Amino acid sequence: MEHLEQILAKENLNQAYEKVKSNKGVAGVDGITVYEVDEYIKANKEKLLNQICKRKYKPQPV
């Protein structure tokens, strides 16, 4: 399995989310909490995954 496929595997993403959530979901340098990003991901999951897989995703500078 390709590294990107492993990273984007549902189990891996869920495990990462739960780890952050268990750390109380403290906001990062962008000020967005894990709870706020949860709503964003729910609304944009397919778009994000497609952009990442096609190597078109451009994260915002912090």
All heavy atoms as TSV, in Angstrom:
chain	resi	resn	atom	element	x	y	z
A	1	MET	N	N	0.846	-1.190	0.000
A	1	MET	CA	C	0.000	0.000	0.000
A	1	MET	C	C	0.886	1.246	0.000
A	1	MET	O	O	1.869	1.320	0.715
A	1	MET	CB	C	-0.902	-0.021	1.243
A	1	MET	CG	C	-1.895	1.125	1.276
A	1	MET	SD	S	-2.936	1.214	2.757
A	1	MET	CE	C	-4.054	-0.115	2.491
A	2	GLU	N	N	0.542	2.182	-0.806
A	2	GLU	CA	C	1.275	3.439	-0.907
A	2	GLU	C	C	1.157	4.220	0.404
A	2	GLU	O	O	0.156	4.136	1.109
A	2	GLU	CB	C	0.687	4.257	-2.056
A	2	GLU	CG	C	1.428	5.543	-2.323
A	2	GLU	CD	C	0.778	6.355	-3.436
A	2	GLU	OE1	O	0.258	5.764	-4.390
A	2	GLU	OE2	O	0.789	7.574	-3.299
A	3	HIS	N	N	2.176	5.006	0.722
A	3	HIS	CA	C	2.178	5.781	1.972
A	3	HIS	C	C	0.967	6.702	2.074
A	3	HIS	O	O	0.351	6.803	3.133
A	3	HIS	CB	C	3.466	6.603	2.105
A	3	HIS	CG	C	4.675	5.782	2.354
A	3	HIS	ND1	N	4.872	5.084	3.526
A	3	HIS	CD2	C	5.749	5.526	1.580
A	3	HIS	CE1	C	6.022	4.439	3.465
A	3	HIS	NE2	N	6.574	4.688	2.291
A	4	LEU	N	N	0.635	7.369	1.008
A	4	LEU	CA	C	-0.498	8.289	1.031
A	4	LEU	C	C	-1.791	7.534	1.332
A	4	LEU	O	O	-2.630	8.018	2.091
A	4	LEU	CB	C	-0.607	9.044	-0.291
A	4	LEU	CG	C	-1.618	10.181	-0.349
A	4	LEU	CD1	C	-1.364	11.205	0.763
A	4	LEU	CD2	C	-1.583	10.865	-1.692
A	5	GLU	N	N	-1.951	6.358	0.776
A	5	GLU	CA	C	-3.143	5.543	1.055
A	5	GLU	C	C	-3.196	5.156	2.528
A	5	GLU	O	O	-4.268	5.133	3.133
A	5	GLU	CB	C	-3.161	4.291	0.185
A	5	GLU	CG	C	-3.420	4.582	-1.276
A	5	GLU	CD	C	-3.254	3.351	-2.152
A	5	GLU	OE1	O	-2.651	2.342	-1.695
A	5	GLU	OE2	O	-3.709	3.391	-3.296
A	6	GLN	N	N	-2.046	4.848	3.106
A	6	GLN	CA	C	-1.985	4.506	4.525
A	6	GLN	C	C	-2.355	5.713	5.386
A	6	GLN	O	O	-3.108	5.584	6.350
A	6	GLN	CB	C	-0.598	4.016	4.913
A	6	GLN	CG	C	-0.251	2.667	4.340
A	6	GLN	CD	C	1.174	2.259	4.650
A	6	GLN	OE1	O	2.026	3.089	4.942
A	6	GLN	NE2	N	1.434	0.962	4.577
A	7	ILE	N	N	-1.832	6.862	5.039
A	7	ILE	CA	C	-2.115	8.084	5.789
A	7	ILE	C	C	-3.597	8.422	5.733
A	7	ILE	O	O	-4.203	8.799	6.733
A	7	ILE	CB	C	-1.265	9.261	5.259
A	7	ILE	CG1	C	0.219	9.017	5.556
A	7	ILE	CG2	C	-1.738	10.592	5.842
A	7	ILE	CD1	C	1.161	9.928	4.816
A	8	LEU	N	N	-4.198	8.276	4.548
A	8	LEU	CA	C	-5.591	8.662	4.349
A	8	LEU	C	C	-6.590	7.546	4.659
A	8	LEU	O	O	-7.800	7.755	4.511
A	8	LEU	CB	C	-5.795	9.148	2.913
A	8	LEU	CG	C	-5.002	10.388	2.525
A	8	LEU	CD1	C	-5.245	10.733	1.065
A	8	LEU	CD2	C	-5.321	11.559	3.424
A	9	ALA	N	N	-6.098	6.404	5.133
A	9	ALA	CA	C	-7.004	5.314	5.499
A	9	ALA	C	C	-7.940	5.789	6.610
A	9	ALA	O	O	-7.523	6.473	7.551
A	9	ALA	CB	C	-6.210	4.098	5.951
A	10	LYS	N	N	-9.210	5.425	6.487
A	10	LYS	CA	C	-10.221	5.875	7.439
A	10	LYS	C	C	-9.810	5.576	8.883
A	10	LYS	O	O	-9.943	6.429	9.759
A	10	LYS	CB	C	-11.554	5.207	7.117
A	10	LYS	CG	C	-12.690	5.673	7.982
A	10	LYS	CD	C	-13.996	5.033	7.556
A	10	LYS	CE	C	-15.133	5.528	8.430
A	10	LYS	NZ	N	-16.411	4.954	8.009
A	11	GLU	N	N	-9.294	4.374	9.127
A	11	GLU	CA	C	-8.887	3.993	10.485
A	11	GLU	C	C	-7.784	4.905	11.013
A	11	GLU	O	O	-7.789	5.297	12.180
A	11	GLU	CB	C	-8.393	2.540	10.516
A	11	GLU	CG	C	-9.395	1.528	10.039
A	11	GLU	CD	C	-9.440	1.400	8.507
A	11	GLU	OE1	O	-8.406	1.573	7.826
A	11	GLU	OE2	O	-10.541	1.150	8.001
A	12	ASN	N	N	-6.832	5.244	10.161
A	12	ASN	CA	C	-5.726	6.107	10.566
A	12	ASN	C	C	-6.215	7.527	10.867
A	12	ASN	O	O	-5.821	8.122	11.874
A	12	ASN	CB	C	-4.645	6.134	9.483
A	12	ASN	CG	C	-3.393	6.832	9.947
A	12	ASN	OD1	O	-2.872	6.535	11.014
A	12	ASN	ND2	N	-2.910	7.775	9.155
A	13	LEU	N	N	-7.067	8.054	10.008
A	13	LEU	CA	C	-7.591	9.406	10.230
A	13	LEU	C	C	-8.435	9.457	11.496
A	13	LEU	O	O	-8.326	10.412	12.280
A	13	LEU	CB	C	-8.413	9.857	9.020
A	13	LEU	CG	C	-7.630	10.057	7.728
A	13	LEU	CD1	C	-8.581	10.372	6.582
A	13	LEU	CD2	C	-6.592	11.148	7.878
A	14	ASN	N	N	-9.251	8.434	11.722
A	14	ASN	CA	C	-10.064	8.392	12.939
A	14	ASN	C	C	-9.198	8.286	14.190
A	14	ASN	O	O	-9.466	8.935	15.198
A	14	ASN	CB	C	-11.060	7.234	12.888
A	14	ASN	CG	C	-12.187	7.489	11.925
A	14	ASN	OD1	O	-12.481	8.624	11.575
A	14	ASN	ND2	N	-12.828	6.428	11.489
A	15	GLN	N	N	-8.151	7.484	14.113
A	15	GLN	CA	C	-7.235	7.334	15.248
A	15	GLN	C	C	-6.537	8.658	15.558
A	15	GLN	O	O	-6.416	9.047	16.722
A	15	GLN	CB	C	-6.200	6.251	14.958
A	15	GLN	CG	C	-5.273	5.966	16.110
A	15	GLN	CD	C	-4.260	4.871	15.774
A	15	GLN	OE1	O	-4.167	4.397	14.641
A	15	GLN	NE2	N	-3.504	4.467	16.764
A	16	ALA	N	N	-6.115	9.371	14.533
A	16	ALA	CA	C	-5.463	10.667	14.724
A	16	ALA	C	C	-6.432	11.672	15.345
A	16	ALA	O	O	-6.073	12.403	16.275
A	16	ALA	CB	C	-4.935	11.190	13.392
A	17	TYR	N	N	-7.662	11.685	14.850
A	17	TYR	CA	C	-8.675	12.593	15.389
A	17	TYR	C	C	-8.939	12.288	16.863
A	17	TYR	O	O	-8.981	13.196	17.701
A	17	TYR	CB	C	-9.972	12.490	14.589
A	17	TYR	CG	C	-11.094	13.293	15.184
A	17	TYR	CD1	C	-11.155	14.671	14.997
A	17	TYR	CD2	C	-12.080	12.692	15.950
A	17	TYR	CE1	C	-12.174	15.424	15.565
A	17	TYR	CE2	C	-13.096	13.433	16.516
A	17	TYR	CZ	C	-13.146	14.801	16.322
A	17	TYR	OH	O	-14.138	15.532	16.889
A	18	GLU	N	N	-9.094	11.018	17.195
A	18	GLU	CA	C	-9.364	10.631	18.585
A	18	GLU	C	C	-8.198	10.999	19.498
A	18	GLU	O	O	-8.406	11.392	20.646
A	18	GLU	CB	C	-9.687	9.139	18.684
A	18	GLU	CG	C	-11.034	8.778	18.096
A	18	GLU	CD	C	-12.204	9.501	18.739
A	18	GLU	OE1	O	-12.193	9.727	19.972
A	18	GLU	OE2	O	-13.150	9.852	18.006
A	19	LYS	N	N	-6.976	10.887	18.991
A	19	LYS	CA	C	-5.788	11.262	19.782
A	19	LYS	C	C	-5.818	12.750	20.097
A	19	LYS	O	O	-5.588	13.166	21.238
A	19	LYS	CB	C	-4.515	10.876	19.026
A	19	LYS	CG	C	-3.239	11.223	19.722
A	19	LYS	CD	C	-3.018	10.345	20.917
A	19	LYS	CE	C	-1.640	10.601	21.497
A	19	LYS	NZ	N	-1.431	9.890	22.736
A	20	VAL	N	N	-6.104	13.564	19.097
A	20	VAL	CA	C	-6.183	15.017	19.311
A	20	VAL	C	C	-7.331	15.338	20.266
A	20	VAL	O	O	-7.177	16.126	21.199
A	20	VAL	CB	C	-6.362	15.765	17.969
A	20	VAL	CG1	C	-6.652	17.236	18.199
A	20	VAL	CG2	C	-5.119	15.599	17.107
A	21	LYS	N	N	-8.465	14.698	20.056
A	21	LYS	CA	C	-9.636	14.927	20.896
A	21	LYS	C	C	-9.349	14.540	22.347
A	21	LYS	O	O	-9.769	15.236	23.275
A	21	LYS	CB	C	-10.811	14.133	20.346
A	21	LYS	CG	C	-12.128	14.485	20.941
A	21	LYS	CD	C	-13.230	13.726	20.213
A	21	LYS	CE	C	-14.551	13.858	20.923
A	21	LYS	NZ	N	-15.577	13.042	20.272
A	22	SER	N	N	-8.616	13.457	22.560
A	22	SER	CA	C	-8.291	13.014	23.919
A	22	SER	C	C	-7.354	13.997	24.620
A	22	SER	O	O	-7.293	14.032	25.843
A	22	SER	CB	C	-7.669	11.617	23.907
A	22	SER	OG	O	-6.337	11.656	23.424
A	23	ASN	N	N	-6.649	14.797	23.853
A	23	ASN	CA	C	-5.780	15.837	24.408
A	23	ASN	C	C	-6.551	17.124	24.628
A	23	ASN	O	O	-5.978	18.202	24.670
A	23	ASN	CB	C	-4.582	16.098	23.484
A	23	ASN	CG	C	-3.624	14.946	23.471
A	23	ASN	OD1	O	-3.523	14.196	24.420
A	23	ASN	ND2	N	-2.914	14.783	22.365
A	24	LYS	N	N	-7.847	17.014	24.730
A	24	LYS	CA	C	-8.773	18.125	24.978
A	24	LYS	C	C	-8.968	19.024	23.776
A	24	LYS	O	O	-9.559	20.075	23.868
A	24	LYS	CB	C	-8.353	18.958	26.195
A	24	LYS	CG	C	-8.118	18.154	27.452
A	24	LYS	CD	C	-9.404	17.567	27.980
A	24	LYS	CE	C	-9.172	16.912	29.318
A	24	LYS	NZ	N	-9.295	15.493	29.343
A	25	GLY	N	N	-8.420	18.654	22.617
A	25	GLY	CA	C	-8.665	19.389	21.388
A	25	GLY	C	C	-8.257	20.845	21.444
A	25	GLY	O	O	-8.920	21.701	20.882
A	26	VAL	N	N	-7.176	21.138	22.128
A	26	VAL	CA	C	-6.702	22.514	22.253
A	26	VAL	C	C	-6.397	23.082	20.877
A	26	VAL	O	O	-5.861	22.401	20.007
A	26	VAL	CB	C	-5.448	22.571	23.154
A	26	VAL	CG1	C	-4.900	23.971	23.236
A	26	VAL	CG2	C	-5.766	22.035	24.535
A	27	ALA	N	N	-6.767	24.342	20.673
A	27	ALA	CA	C	-6.547	24.998	19.387
A	27	ALA	C	C	-5.061	25.073	19.063
A	27	ALA	O	O	-4.226	25.226	19.944
A	27	ALA	CB	C	-7.154	26.393	19.409
A	28	GLY	N	N	-4.765	24.973	17.777
A	28	GLY	CA	C	-3.391	25.101	17.315
A	28	GLY	C	C	-3.052	26.557	17.044
A	28	GLY	O	O	-3.753	27.469	17.487
A	29	VAL	N	N	-1.997	26.789	16.285
A	29	VAL	CA	C	-1.564	28.153	16.005
A	29	VAL	C	C	-2.594	28.933	15.202
A	29	VAL	O	O	-2.610	30.156	15.243
A	29	VAL	CB	C	-0.196	28.192	15.276
A	29	VAL	CG1	C	0.902	27.650	16.168
A	29	VAL	CG2	C	-0.242	27.423	13.973
A	30	ASP	N	N	-3.475	28.218	14.510
A	30	ASP	CA	C	-4.522	28.892	13.730
A	30	ASP	C	C	-5.745	29.248	14.579
A	30	ASP	O	O	-6.674	29.894	14.106
A	30	ASP	CB	C	-4.939	28.047	12.534
A	30	ASP	CG	C	-5.429	26.659	12.913
A	30	ASP	OD1	O	-5.521	26.366	14.125
A	30	ASP	OD2	O	-5.712	25.880	12.004
A	31	GLY	N	N	-5.763	28.782	15.847
A	31	GLY	CA	C	-6.856	29.116	16.742
A	31	GLY	C	C	-8.101	28.265	16.569
A	31	GLY	O	O	-9.103	28.478	17.238
A	32	ILE	N	N	-8.063	27.272	15.696
A	32	ILE	CA	C	-9.226	26.420	15.444
A	32	ILE	C	C	-9.164	25.198	16.352
A	32	ILE	O	O	-8.161	24.490	16.368
A	32	ILE	CB	C	-9.290	25.989	13.966
A	32	ILE	CG1	C	-9.426	27.216	13.072
A	32	ILE	CG2	C	-10.448	25.025	13.731
A	32	ILE	CD1	C	-9.327	26.921	11.592
A	33	THR	N	N	-10.251	24.957	17.089
A	33	THR	CA	C	-10.295	23.802	17.980
A	33	THR	C	C	-10.645	22.549	17.201
A	33	THR	O	O	-11.131	22.615	16.073
A	33	THR	CB	C	-11.347	23.985	19.088
A	33	THR	OG1	O	-12.643	23.984	18.488
A	33	THR	CG2	C	-11.128	25.277	19.866
A	34	VAL	N	N	-10.428	21.399	17.832
A	34	VAL	CA	C	-10.752	20.120	17.196
A	34	VAL	C	C	-12.247	20.037	16.912
A	34	VAL	O	O	-12.678	19.422	15.932
A	34	VAL	CB	C	-10.263	18.925	18.047
A	34	VAL	CG1	C	-11.043	18.803	19.327
A	34	VAL	CG2	C	-10.323	17.634	17.258
A	35	TYR	N	N	-13.059	20.675	17.723
A	35	TYR	CA	C	-14.500	20.633	17.522
A	35	TYR	C	C	-14.925	21.475	16.312
A	35	TYR	O	O	-15.819	21.092	15.566
A	35	TYR	CB	C	-15.221	21.078	18.791
A	35	TYR	CG	C	-14.760	20.249	19.973
A	35	TYR	CD1	C	-13.894	20.765	20.925
A	35	TYR	CD2	C	-15.136	18.905	20.080
A	35	TYR	CE1	C	-13.439	19.986	21.975
A	35	TYR	CE2	C	-14.688	18.121	21.124
A	35	TYR	CZ	C	-13.838	18.666	22.073
A	35	TYR	OH	O	-13.375	17.881	23.097
A	36	GLU	N	N	-14.257	22.586	16.102
A	36	GLU	CA	C	-14.538	23.413	14.927
A	36	GLU	C	C	-14.067	22.731	13.653
A	36	GLU	O	O	-14.749	22.765	12.627
A	36	GLU	CB	C	-13.874	24.785	15.063
A	36	GLU	CG	C	-14.467	25.628	16.161
A	36	GLU	CD	C	-13.632	26.868	16.468
A	36	GLU	OE1	O	-12.398	26.758	16.567
A	36	GLU	OE2	O	-14.248	27.934	16.601
A	37	VAL	N	N	-12.918	22.113	13.704
A	37	VAL	CA	C	-12.388	21.440	12.518
A	37	VAL	C	C	-13.230	20.208	12.190
A	37	VAL	O	O	-13.373	19.845	11.034
A	37	VAL	CB	C	-10.885	21.102	12.671
A	37	VAL	CG1	C	-10.643	19.813	13.402
A	37	VAL	CG2	C	-10.195	21.067	11.332
A	38	ASP	N	N	-13.827	19.593	13.206
A	38	ASP	CA	C	-14.705	18.444	12.983
A	38	ASP	C	C	-15.854	18.818	12.057
A	38	ASP	O	O	-16.145	18.097	11.103
A	38	ASP	CB	C	-15.235	17.930	14.314
A	38	ASP	CG	C	-16.081	16.688	14.174
A	38	ASP	OD1	O	-15.676	15.777	13.426
A	38	ASP	OD2	O	-17.148	16.625	14.802
A	39	GLU	N	N	-16.493	19.939	12.294
A	39	GLU	CA	C	-17.594	20.392	11.444
A	39	GLU	C	C	-17.111	20.688	10.025
A	39	GLU	O	O	-17.774	20.357	9.051
A	39	GLU	CB	C	-18.269	21.629	12.040
A	39	GLU	CG	C	-18.993	21.345	13.339
A	39	GLU	CD	C	-20.080	20.294	13.185
A	39	GLU	OE1	O	-20.851	20.369	12.207
A	39	GLU	OE2	O	-20.152	19.385	14.031
A	40	TYR	N	N	-15.940	21.309	9.915
A	40	TYR	CA	C	-15.371	21.626	8.603
A	40	TYR	C	C	-15.084	20.345	7.818
A	40	TYR	O	O	-15.402	20.241	6.632
A	40	TYR	CB	C	-14.090	22.454	8.760
A	40	TYR	CG	C	-13.444	22.769	7.445
A	40	TYR	CD1	C	-13.919	23.810	6.653
A	40	TYR	CD2	C	-12.384	22.008	6.961
A	40	TYR	CE1	C	-13.353	24.095	5.421
A	40	TYR	CE2	C	-11.807	22.284	5.735
A	40	TYR	CZ	C	-12.295	23.332	4.965
A	40	TYR	OH	O	-11.724	23.588	3.743
A	41	ILE	N	N	-14.497	19.370	8.499
A	41	ILE	CA	C	-14.164	18.112	7.826
A	41	ILE	C	C	-15.427	17.385	7.379
A	41	ILE	O	O	-15.478	16.855	6.265
A	41	ILE	CB	C	-13.292	17.216	8.735
A	41	ILE	CG1	C	-11.899	17.844	8.863
A	41	ILE	CG2	C	-13.195	15.799	8.178
A	41	ILE	CD1	C	-11.002	17.158	9.864
A	42	LYS	N	N	-16.444	17.374	8.226
A	42	LYS	CA	C	-17.701	16.721	7.841
A	42	LYS	C	C	-18.272	17.343	6.573
A	42	LYS	O	O	-18.783	16.638	5.707
A	42	LYS	CB	C	-18.721	16.830	8.972
A	42	LYS	CG	C	-18.449	15.876	10.109
A	42	LYS	CD	C	-19.466	16.055	11.222
A	42	LYS	CE	C	-19.132	15.158	12.392
A	42	LYS	NZ	N	-20.022	15.378	13.549
A	43	ALA	N	N	-18.173	18.649	6.446
A	43	ALA	CA	C	-18.728	19.355	5.290
A	43	ALA	C	C	-17.845	19.251	4.049
A	43	ALA	O	O	-18.340	19.370	2.923
A	43	ALA	CB	C	-18.958	20.819	5.639
A	44	ASN	N	N	-16.538	19.015	4.228
A	44	ASN	CA	C	-15.599	19.087	3.103
A	44	ASN	C	C	-14.729	17.849	2.926
A	44	ASN	O	O	-13.745	17.901	2.167
A	44	ASN	CB	C	-14.685	20.312	3.285
A	44	ASN	CG	C	-15.457	21.589	3.263
A	44	ASN	OD1	O	-15.893	22.038	2.217
A	44	ASN	ND2	N	-15.669	22.175	4.435
A	45	LYS	N	N	-15.073	16.754	3.558
A	45	LYS	CA	C	-14.226	15.558	3.573
A	45	LYS	C	C	-13.853	15.061	2.177
A	45	LYS	O	O	-12.674	14.880	1.873
A	45	LYS	CB	C	-14.929	14.453	4.355
A	45	LYS	CG	C	-14.168	13.167	4.425
A	45	LYS	CD	C	-14.963	12.150	5.216
A	45	LYS	CE	C	-14.374	10.777	5.076
A	45	LYS	NZ	N	-15.199	9.787	5.777
A	46	GLU	N	N	-14.842	14.835	1.341
A	46	GLU	CA	C	-14.567	14.285	0.010
A	46	GLU	C	C	-13.695	15.226	-0.821
A	46	GLU	O	O	-12.766	14.793	-1.499
A	46	GLU	CB	C	-15.864	13.968	-0.721
A	46	GLU	CG	C	-16.649	12.827	-0.102
A	46	GLU	CD	C	-15.841	11.543	0.030
A	46	GLU	OE1	O	-15.138	11.169	-0.929
A	46	GLU	OE2	O	-15.922	10.917	1.103
A	47	LYS	N	N	-13.986	16.505	-0.762
A	47	LYS	CA	C	-13.203	17.496	-1.500
A	47	LYS	C	C	-11.748	17.481	-1.027
A	47	LYS	O	O	-10.821	17.464	-1.839
A	47	LYS	CB	C	-13.815	18.885	-1.301
A	47	LYS	CG	C	-13.056	19.995	-1.981
A	47	LYS	CD	C	-13.702	21.336	-1.702
A	47	LYS	CE	C	-12.863	22.474	-2.236
A	47	LYS	NZ	N	-13.413	23.781	-1.877
A	48	LEU	N	N	-11.539	17.466	0.288
A	48	LEU	CA	C	-10.186	17.448	0.837
A	48	LEU	C	C	-9.425	16.194	0.417
A	48	LEU	O	O	-8.272	16.279	-0.022
A	48	LEU	CB	C	-10.228	17.541	2.364
A	48	LEU	CG	C	-10.660	18.877	2.950
A	48	LEU	CD1	C	-10.924	18.737	4.447
A	48	LEU	CD2	C	-9.607	19.933	2.689
A	49	LEU	N	N	-10.062	15.032	0.567
A	49	LEU	CA	C	-9.401	13.780	0.203
A	49	LEU	C	C	-9.051	13.750	-1.282
A	49	LEU	O	O	-7.958	13.310	-1.656
A	49	LEU	CB	C	-10.276	12.587	0.580
A	49	LEU	CG	C	-10.447	12.324	2.072
A	49	LEU	CD1	C	-11.427	11.196	2.304
A	49	LEU	CD2	C	-9.109	12.036	2.736
A	50	ASN	N	N	-9.957	14.206	-2.131
A	50	ASN	CA	C	-9.674	14.247	-3.571
A	50	ASN	C	C	-8.513	15.174	-3.890
A	50	ASN	O	O	-7.648	14.838	-4.693
A	50	ASN	CB	C	-10.922	14.671	-4.348
A	50	ASN	CG	C	-11.948	13.570	-4.447
A	50	ASN	OD1	O	-11.604	12.397	-4.435
A	50	ASN	ND2	N	-13.211	13.939	-4.521
A	51	GLN	N	N	-8.483	16.343	-3.267
A	51	GLN	CA	C	-7.388	17.278	-3.506
A	51	GLN	C	C	-6.057	16.698	-3.053
A	51	GLN	O	O	-5.049	16.825	-3.744
A	51	GLN	CB	C	-7.635	18.603	-2.780
A	51	GLN	CG	C	-8.704	19.453	-3.407
A	51	GLN	CD	C	-8.941	20.735	-2.627
A	51	GLN	OE1	O	-8.646	20.826	-1.444
A	51	GLN	NE2	N	-9.493	21.721	-3.307
A	52	ILE	N	N	-6.058	16.041	-1.889
A	52	ILE	CA	C	-4.825	15.446	-1.379
A	52	ILE	C	C	-4.358	14.326	-2.312
A	52	ILE	O	O	-3.178	14.266	-2.677
A	52	ILE	CB	C	-5.018	14.931	0.065
A	52	ILE	CG1	C	-5.219	16.116	1.018
A	52	ILE	CG2	C	-3.812	14.094	0.505
A	52	ILE	CD1	C	-5.700	15.729	2.407
A	53	CYS	N	N	-5.271	13.446	-2.719
A	53	CYS	CA	C	-4.907	12.327	-3.594
A	53	CYS	C	C	-4.374	12.799	-4.941
A	53	CYS	O	O	-3.479	12.181	-5.506
A	53	CYS	CB	C	-6.111	11.415	-3.802
A	53	CYS	SG	S	-6.518	10.432	-2.358
A	54	LYS	N	N	-4.915	13.898	-5.447
A	54	LYS	CA	C	-4.474	14.442	-6.733
A	54	LYS	C	C	-3.303	15.402	-6.591
A	54	LYS	O	O	-2.877	16.021	-7.556
A	54	LYS	CB	C	-5.642	15.149	-7.418
A	54	LYS	CG	C	-6.737	14.200	-7.832
A	54	LYS	CD	C	-7.899	14.946	-8.451
A	54	LYS	CE	C	-9.010	13.993	-8.818
A	54	LYS	NZ	N	-10.166	14.686	-9.376
A	55	ARG	N	N	-2.807	15.525	-5.355
A	55	ARG	CA	C	-1.681	16.416	-5.046
A	55	ARG	C	C	-2.003	17.881	-5.379
A	55	ARG	O	O	-1.148	18.640	-5.822
A	55	ARG	CB	C	-0.414	15.983	-5.774
A	55	ARG	CG	C	-0.049	14.516	-5.620
A	55	ARG	CD	C	1.032	14.340	-4.596
A	55	ARG	NE	N	1.772	13.102	-4.682
A	55	ARG	CZ	C	1.434	11.967	-4.076
A	55	ARG	NH1	N	0.324	11.888	-3.418
A	55	ARG	NH2	N	2.199	10.904	-4.148
A	56	LYS	N	N	-3.262	18.264	-5.183
A	56	LYS	CA	C	-3.724	19.626	-5.470
A	56	LYS	C	C	-4.012	20.421	-4.198
A	56	LYS	O	O	-4.325	21.594	-4.266
A	56	LYS	CB	C	-5.011	19.589	-6.317
A	56	LYS	CG	C	-4.864	18.869	-7.626
A	56	LYS	CD	C	-4.140	19.697	-8.621
A	56	LYS	CE	C	-4.108	18.971	-9.961
A	56	LYS	NZ	N	-3.249	19.599	-10.918
A	57	TYR	N	N	-3.934	19.785	-3.034
A	57	TYR	CA	C	-4.249	20.464	-1.776
A	57	TYR	C	C	-3.162	21.459	-1.418
A	57	TYR	O	O	-1.971	21.137	-1.439
A	57	TYR	CB	C	-4.409	19.441	-0.644
A	57	TYR	CG	C	-4.692	20.082	0.684
A	57	TYR	CD1	C	-5.933	20.627	0.960
A	57	TYR	CD2	C	-3.724	20.133	1.667
A	57	TYR	CE1	C	-6.206	21.235	2.178
A	57	TYR	CE2	C	-3.974	20.725	2.896
A	57	TYR	CZ	C	-5.227	21.269	3.139
A	57	TYR	OH	O	-5.477	21.858	4.345
A	58	LYS	N	N	-3.576	22.665	-1.105
A	58	LYS	CA	C	-2.640	23.724	-0.693
A	58	LYS	C	C	-3.063	24.227	0.685
A	58	LYS	O	O	-4.031	24.980	0.799
A	58	LYS	CB	C	-2.690	24.893	-1.688
A	58	LYS	CG	C	-2.354	24.516	-3.114
A	58	LYS	CD	C	-0.880	24.547	-3.339
A	58	LYS	CE	C	-0.607	24.460	-4.822
A	58	LYS	NZ	N	0.285	23.469	-5.214
A	59	PRO	N	N	-2.390	23.789	1.745
A	59	PRO	CA	C	-2.758	24.265	3.076
A	59	PRO	C	C	-2.520	25.767	3.204
A	59	PRO	O	O	-1.639	26.326	2.546
A	59	PRO	CB	C	-1.863	23.478	4.022
A	59	PRO	CG	C	-0.751	22.973	3.175
A	59	PRO	CD	C	-1.243	22.912	1.761
A	60	GLN	N	N	-3.322	26.380	4.031
A	60	GLN	CA	C	-3.174	27.821	4.282
A	60	GLN	C	C	-1.930	28.056	5.133
A	60	GLN	O	O	-1.646	27.273	6.047
A	60	GLN	CB	C	-4.401	28.362	5.006
A	60	GLN	CG	C	-5.681	28.281	4.201
A	60	GLN	CD	C	-5.622	29.147	2.951
A	60	GLN	OE1	O	-5.210	30.293	3.001
A	60	GLN	NE2	N	-6.016	28.562	1.837
A	61	PRO	N	N	-1.182	29.120	4.861
A	61	PRO	CA	C	-0.025	29.436	5.708
A	61	PRO	C	C	-0.495	29.814	7.107
A	61	PRO	O	O	-1.584	30.360	7.277
A	61	PRO	CB	C	0.636	30.620	5.011
A	61	PRO	CG	C	-0.392	31.157	4.062
A	61	PRO	CD	C	-1.372	30.076	3.789
A	62	VAL	N	N	0.306	29.477	8.099
A	62	VAL	CA	C	-0.042	29.816	9.476
A	62	VAL	C	C	0.639	31.054	9.954
A	62	VAL	O	O	1.562	31.540	9.473
A	62	VAL	CB	C	0.301	28.674	10.450
A	62	VAL	CG1	C	-0.926	27.975	10.900
A	62	VAL	CG2	C	1.285	27.719	9.912
